[in-house]
Amino acid sequence: MRVPLLDLKPQYKSLKKELDDAIIRVAESQYFIMGPELAEMEKEFQQYLNVKHAWGVSSGTDALLLALMAFDIKPGDEVIVPTYSFFATAGVVSRLFATPVFVENDSVTFNIDPKDFERKITSKTKAVIPVHLFGQSAAMDEIMKIASAHNLYVIEDAAQAIGTQYKDGRFVGTIGHIGCFSFFPSKNLGGYGDGGLIVTNDDQLSEIIRIKRVHGGEPKYYHKVIGGNFRLDAIQAAVLRVKLPHLQSWSEKRQRNAKRYNQLFIEAGLAEETGKTKFDNKNKVLLPKAVYENSGVKNFHIYNQYKIRVEKRDALREFMTKHEIGTEIYYPVPFHLQECFADLGYKKGDFPISEFSANTSIALPIYPELTDEQLQYVVSTIKKFFDEN
Ligand SMILES: *Cc1c(COP(=O)(O)O)cnc(C)c1O
């Protein structure tokens, strides 16, 4: 049986007519940049997320960059980011010649550890970027409290978490000062190319974002500030408008798959329960825990990724590939050990939890259209690996 890590074709098949029509509608209008399609899309996402302002942008990375530019982050400023995330979270800070300051992740959620965040604050710290990694909210109450005590901006990297709710019901991305989303095709809500969204409840910030999204000209060709070309194409907006109404049902299917995986691993005797952080004979596989599962909100975790941890991770991955099961390592190298950040002076051992995660985690297929046979095959293949190794 073949189980790809992600297969977007069944989703396309199920919405083909609407998606094709949306793209043709844009082609017929010949209105590709800004315009009504984008404005409608922004209104729909603004209403869905229950936030005051939403702006379509060119990518999740550009959403983060634009957020930092909106706060006028400059050389010499420090921005705190978790060391374990997708590269963009830290890359955007360095692109503005500011200094990313890395902090440890939580061993259960893989999200930023609020205590370490607080420890790393200096007089130069301007902002923090909590990431809602793999589709689960970071500990926002703690983060907002610390940030507000130190007058820091909070930019939420919700690239992997569109539709995720914090334990109080709010959508992630709408809790900090600015929230950033990605529509990269492999995210839970993917466009047909690059795309992103930036949201805020602050009128003044929204105005700065609006202007900086189009080079900073206001009125056009008159520049008080410098921005960039951070626009979202009309074709992407049209595609995303078709997909948004289906996001909830896709998230529920991902949750169903994750729950089923947990159950199958426990039945196979490979794990006792979710959220364990140490290997032993009864826990050869460490299962992810949805920490807000019992808070009563529907989208406590949207499983952009379902990550397990195993000791012989690389050998398992090879075994899975041989058995035609797609897997991925998110992410093999934390920021503090990346070559491009060597001049920041971090070393191996600085963030043991993140290093442990980088060395042991592996993502399994979790996309909505997976069949129960496929889920069973994935777990029985992993069982076979442990029987043979
Ligand atoms: C995907 C991702 C981004 C960047 O989004 P793009 O749209 O690919 O630029 C940023 N942060 C995280 C955590 C991501 O997963």
The ligand as an ORCA input file, in Angstrom:
! r2SCAN-3c Opt
* xyz 0 1
  C       5.314     27.805      6.223
  C       5.801     28.579      7.358
  C       6.211     29.921      7.224
  C       6.387     30.588      5.918
  O       5.302     30.579      5.073
  P       5.512     30.722      3.498
  O       4.140     31.016      3.008
  O       6.053     29.430      3.004
  O       6.436     31.849      3.244
  C       6.562     30.605      8.373
  N       6.557     30.027      9.591
  C       6.188     28.736      9.748
  C       6.172     28.160     11.122
  C       5.822     27.972      8.643
  O       5.476     26.694      8.813
*
